[in-house]
Amino acid sequence: MTSSLPEEEKTDTRLASEAQLIVFAGEGTTGSAFPFSDHVNASTYQANLREAYTLTSAVYHLLANPSELQKLKDELYTAISVEDQRGIPAFSQVDGLPYFNAVIQEVIRLHPGAMNRQVRVFPEHPIAYHDKRTDQEYVLPPGTVTSISPLTIHMNADVFEDPYEFRPQRWIDNPKLSRAFMGFSRGTRSCLG
């Protein structure tokens, strides 16, 4: 409350909104705890099972696209030793796998956890925008509120060819696509988790 933020940023309503965001952050990608059924012995399973929206989406797309699933399996089998295949691999074993990471990027591109608009205000400088289709220039004055949802960008056919198709290879073939990825927002307001 003693920060240099403007007073309107310290109101009860604003602080309540921030608190709600922190409490619910990650819900879209990590889900919530649920039991498989009422009669399952809890000691058999982990105490806190997570229904993961992102994981559910990934399973759907991989099962719906057997050739993509096979590419992922091949990469994982190559990267993880036979002994480690019996358990959960270490993060270090999968972190740098190109196809594994491309699958994750593609799933989150198609199913971003946060669907809300990502609001930005440029208080000091005007924003110049050149529309290549119409060859017109637009200038937004300082203080203009702009926003866009991740799905709007992720389904832009000018950026992502065949945007509704599950194609993880696009991330490997064109690494510059990551500049248009907003699955966790961008800039100083990106997801901390």
N, C-alpha and C positions, 0 to 999 in steps of 0.2 A: 504494500500500500504506500510505501515511501519512495517508490521508484519514480523515474522521470517520465513514465507513461502519461499521456493526457488523461484528465479526469474521467472522460467518457469510456476509457478502456478499463477503469477500475470500479465501474458500477456493479451492483449485486447481480444484475441480469447478465452482464458480460462475464463476470467471474463464474457464475453458475453455468454458463454455456461452455466455458473453458474446462470446468470440472467435469461436466458431462462428457465432453470430448475425450478427456483423459481416461475416464472410467470405461467408456465404450470403445476406445481405440483398439483396433485389431480384431474386433468381433467379426467383421466381414471376412477375414482370412483365416482366423483361428477357430471361429464357431463357439459353441458352448458345450459344457459337459452334459452327457446323457448316458443312461444305462442301455445295454443292448436289449434286455428284457427284465421283467420283474423277478424271474426265478433264476437268474444267473448268479453264481457264487462270486461275490465281489472280490474274494481273495484270488480268484483265477485271473482276473484282469487287473490292469493298472487302476489305481483308485480314481484317477481323473481322466477318463477317456474324452477325447476331443472330436467333435464333429467338425471337420474342417471344410469350409466351403471351397477353398482353393483345391484341396486334395480331392474332394468329391468331383469337382470339375475336371481335374487332371485325369482321374480314373475314367470318367465318362469319355473324354476325348481319346485317351489311349486305347480303350476298348473299342471305340467306334472307328479307330484308324489303326488296324493291326500292323501295317507296315511301319508306322511311327513307333508303336510299342516295341516292335522287334529291333529297331535301330537303338532305342533306349536300352533295352535288355543287353544287346551286344556291347554297347559302350560300358555298361555297369559290370558285366561279366569280365570284360577285359581289364577294367580298372581295379576291381576288388578281388583279392586273393581268395582261393577256394576255402581256406579256413574262415575268413571273414564273411563269406557268403551265408554262413549258418546263422549269423546274428545281424545286428544293425551295424552298418559300416560307419566308420568315423567320419566326421564332417570333412576332415582333410582329404579323405579318399574321394569324395564326390564334389567338393567345392569347385574345382577347376575343370570339371568335365563339360566340354562345350555343348554336347547335345542335351545332357541333363539340364543345364542352365537354360538352353534354348526352349526346352519344354516348359520350364517354370515361367519364363518370360511370356511365352505364347499363351499359356493358361491364364495368367494374370492380365494379359492384354485383352483376351476375350471375356474375362470375368473379373474385372477389377473389384476389389473389396469395397472401396469407397465410391459411391455413385454420386455423391453430392458435388455441386459445382465448386471449383477451386477458385475462390475470389481473390483478386489482386487489385491493388490501388497503386498507381504510380504518382506519388504526390508532388514530385519536383520537376519532372520533365515530361514533355508531350511524347506520345507514342506515334511514330509514323509507320503506316502499314501500306504496302503496295500489293494490290490484288492482281496477280499475274493473269488471271482469266479475263478480267475486264480492262486491264492496264490502267487502273485508277489508283490514286493515292488517297489515303484517309489519314487524318491527324486527329488523335484523341487528346484533348487538353489535359493538363495536369489535374489530378484528383478524380479522374474518371474511373469508375468501378468496372472492371472487366472480369469475366468468369467463363469457364468451360468445364465440362465434365470429362473425366478420363475416357469414358466410352466414346464420346464424340471424336476425340483425337484418334483413339485406337481403331475406329471403324472408318477412318478417312481413307478412301480408295486412292487418293493422290499420294499418300504416304505408305500405306500397307496394301499392296496388290492383293486382290481377292480377300478383303478384310474379314469376311465371315468364315473363311476356311481356317482350319487348324493346320498350320504349317510351321512347325518349329524351325525348320531349316532356314527360314527367312532371316533369322537373327544371326546365323552363322554366315550366310551369303552376303548380308549387308549389315555389318556392325553399327553403321551410322543410324540405324533404326532406333537405337537406344535413346537418341536425342528426342524422339517423339513419344517415348514411353512415360506415362503418367500414372502407372499403377500405384505408386506411393507418393504421388504429388511431385513437385519439383522445387528447386531452390531452397530458400530458408524455411519454407513451410512443409518440407517433405517429412514423411513419416520417420519418427525417431527409432521405431522398433525394427 
